[in-house]
Every structure is written in structure tokens, then in C-alpha cells.
Amino acid sequence: MPKVGMKPVRKQQLIDATLESIGEFGLQNTTIVTISRIAGLSSGIISHYFGGKQGLIEATIIHLLEQLRLALLSRISVENLTATERLKIIIEANFTSFQRSTPAIKIWLSFWAESMHEPKLSRLQNINSKRLYSNLLFSFRQLLTENAAKTAAKQTAAMIDGFWLRCALSNKPEAEFKQAEQLCKSFIDEKLSH
């Protein structure tokens, strides 16, 4: 009989193993066997907890989205943040070391590609895009007119995603990610100085 409270621990082990497997083998070559071997658990537990590989992939993507949300929340918990500081924190949350790690990069790229074909993944991508835009818009509305705030939020979201993608595909992603974060912050400074 399993120990009480082991379900969340096992699920996280499998999610971590999925990230590691995708980082090592890519999404197409990640299998229930590679995941269970990395996790040190039987392959049957994946079906038990997630209904199969696809369910585990979806849970792993939700984990990435949750890490993104938590990175933002942990940074904006500081009192008396200005709207400009909050905008820069949103950028930082999208460029954390976790979000730019090799396993995260590979699963994000796979996620974006698969979201064009899988309705559940498409829904998650839509939620992620709307969350980023909404967070940016909230702060820009405090600094710009409504139309200018909407435009700035769309531009900043596109810059974050675009720079992140370019960095992920770069031969030297670490240096590129640092520069991209600074370029996004500079864009905000420029946008607000006009």
C-alpha cells in the first residue's frame, strides 16, 4: 500500500524526469520508458497518475507555466512597486534561469509547435499569452493612455516571446538571454520616455 502523501511527490518526480528526458532526448524521443528510468519508478505509474505520456507532457507544461507564475508573484510581493518596476519584474520572470534551462527550452519549443495541433495545449498557450498581456497591460495603463497601453503591452509581449525564442535557438543562449532581458527593459524605458 502506498504511503499517504506520496502522490504529489511521485507526480513531481515524474514531471522532473520528463523535463530531464526532453532535455536529453527531445520530445519525440522521450518515452514512458525514458521518463520512468530517469525517475526510478515503474512505467505503470505514469499511466496511473497521468493516463499516459500525453497527460504527463501536459502536466509538465502546466508545471512550467506555474513556475513562470510563481516567479512573477515572488518578485511582485514587494510593497510599493511602481508600475515601471512591475513591468521590469514581468520581464525578469520570463527570463529566469529555470525558464532558460535546456530542458525548459526544449519543452517550451515543443509545446509551441504542438499547441498548433493539440486543443488542450492550444488552450494552455492561449492562457499563457493572455496572462502575459494582461499583466503588462495592468502596469502600462498606469503610465499611458488606454490605446497606448494596449499597444505597448502587445509590443512588449511580442518582444519577450520573440527574444526568448531567438535566444533559445542561439548557439550561445546564456549570453543572448541576458542581453534580451536588458533589451526588453530598455524598450520599456524608451516607450515611457516619449
C-alpha positions in Angstrom: 0.0 0.0 0.0 1.4 3.4 -0.9 2.4 5.9 1.8 0.0 8.7 2.5 1.1 11.9 0.8 3.3 10.2 -1.8 1.1 11.1 -4.8 2.3 14.7 -5.1 5.9 13.6 -4.6 5.7 10.9 -7.3 3.9 13.2 -9.7 6.7 15.9 -9.2 9.4 13.2 -9.7 7.8 12.2 -13.0 7.5 15.9 -14.1 11.1 16.5 -13.3 12.1 13.3 -15.1 10.1 14.4 -18.1 12.0 17.7 -18.2 15.2 15.8 -17.9 14.3 13.3 -20.6 13.1 16.0 -23.0 16.3 17.9 -22.3 18.4 14.9 -23.2 16.4 13.1 -25.9 13.9 15.7 -27.2 10.1 15.4 -27.1 9.8 12.9 -30.0 12.4 10.5 -28.4 11.1 10.9 -24.9 9.1 7.8 -24.0 7.4 6.4 -20.9 10.5 4.1 -20.6 13.0 7.0 -20.6 10.9 9.0 -18.1 10.3 6.1 -15.7 14.0 5.1 -15.9 15.1 8.7 -15.0 12.5 8.9 -12.3 13.5 5.5 -10.9 9.8 4.5 -11.0 7.8 1.9 -12.8 6.4 2.9 -16.2 2.9 1.9 -15.0 2.8 4.8 -12.5 2.8 7.2 -15.4 -0.5 5.8 -16.7 -1.8 5.6 -13.1 -1.2 9.3 -12.4 -1.4 10.9 -15.8 -3.2 8.5 -18.1 -0.1 8.2 -20.3 2.7 10.2 -21.9 0.5 12.9 -23.3 -1.1 13.6 -19.9 2.4 13.8 -18.4 3.6 16.2 -21.1 0.5 18.4 -20.4 1.3 18.3 -16.6 4.9 19.2 -17.3 3.8 22.2 -19.4 1.4 23.2 -16.6 4.4 23.0 -14.3 6.4 25.4 -16.5 3.5 27.8 -16.6 3.2 27.6 -12.8 6.9 28.2 -12.4 6.5 31.3 -14.5 3.5 32.5 -12.5 5.4 31.9 -9.2 8.5 33.7 -10.4 6.3 36.7 -11.1 4.4 36.5 -7.8 7.5 36.1 -5.7 9.0 39.3 -7.3 5.9 41.5 -7.1 5.2 40.7 -3.5 7.4 43.7 -2.6 5.2 46.6 -1.4 5.1 50.0 -3.1 6.3 48.8 -6.5 6.0 51.4 -9.2 4.3 50.4 -12.5 7.7 50.7 -14.2 9.3 48.4 -11.7 6.5 45.9 -12.1 6.9 45.9 -15.9 10.6 45.1 -15.5 9.8 42.3 -13.0 7.4 40.7 -15.5 10.4 40.7 -18.0 12.7 39.1 -15.3 10.1 36.4 -14.5 10.1 35.3 -18.2 13.9 35.1 -18.3 14.7 33.2 -15.0 17.4 30.6 -15.0 14.7 27.9 -14.8 12.8 29.2 -17.9 16.0 29.4 -19.9 17.4 26.0 -18.8 18.0 23.4 -21.6 15.0 21.1 -20.5 12.7 24.1 -20.2 13.8 25.5 -23.6 13.2 22.2 -25.3 9.8 21.6 -23.8 8.7 25.2 -24.5 9.7 24.9 -28.1 7.9 21.6 -28.4 4.9 23.0 -26.6 4.6 25.9 -29.0 4.8 23.6 -32.0 2.4 21.0 -30.6 -0.1 23.7 -29.5 -1.0 24.2 -33.1 -2.3 20.7 -33.3 -3.4 19.7 -29.8 -6.5 21.6 -28.4 -5.5 21.1 -24.8 -2.1 22.6 -25.4 -3.6 25.3 -27.6 -5.8 26.3 -24.6 -2.7 26.4 -22.3 -0.9 28.6 -24.8 -3.8 30.9 -25.0 -4.0 31.2 -21.2 -0.2 31.9 -21.1 -0.4 34.6 -23.8 -3.4 36.3 -22.2 -1.8 36.2 -18.8 1.4 37.9 -20.1 -0.6 40.5 -22.0 -2.9 41.2 -19.0 0.0 41.6 -16.6 1.7 44.0 -18.9 -1.4 46.0 -19.7 -2.2 46.4 -16.0 1.0 48.3 -15.5 1.1 50.2 -18.8 -2.4 51.5 -18.0 -1.0 53.3 -15.0 1.5 55.1 -17.2 0.0 55.6 -20.6 -3.3 56.3 -22.3 -5.6 53.3 -22.9 -4.7 52.9 -26.6 -1.0 53.5 -26.0 -1.1 51.0 -23.1 -2.7 48.3 -25.2 -0.1 48.8 -28.0 2.8 48.9 -25.5 1.6 45.6 -23.9 1.3 43.9 -27.2 4.7 45.1 -28.3 6.4 44.1 -25.0 4.7 40.6 -25.0 5.9 40.1 -28.6 9.4 41.3 -27.7 9.6 38.9 -24.7 8.4 35.9 -26.7 10.4 36.9 -29.8 13.7 37.5 -27.9 13.1 34.3 -25.8 12.7 32.3 -29.0 15.7 33.8 -30.7 17.8 33.1 -27.6 16.5 29.5 -27.2 17.7 28.8 -30.8 21.0 30.6 -30.4 24.4 28.9 -30.2 25.2 30.9 -27.1 21.9 31.1 -25.3 23.1 32.2 -21.9 24.7 35.4 -23.1 21.8 36.0 -25.5 19.2 35.6 -22.8 21.0 38.2 -20.6 21.1 40.7 -23.4 17.5 40.0 -24.4 16.3 40.8 -20.9 18.1 44.1 -20.9 16.8 45.0 -24.4 13.2 44.4 -23.2 13.8 46.6 -20.2 15.4 49.3 -22.4 12.3 49.1 -24.7 10.1 49.9 -21.7 12.3 52.8 -20.7 12.2 54.2 -24.2 8.4 53.7 -24.5 7.8 55.6 -21.3 10.2 58.4 -22.0 8.2 59.7 -25.0 
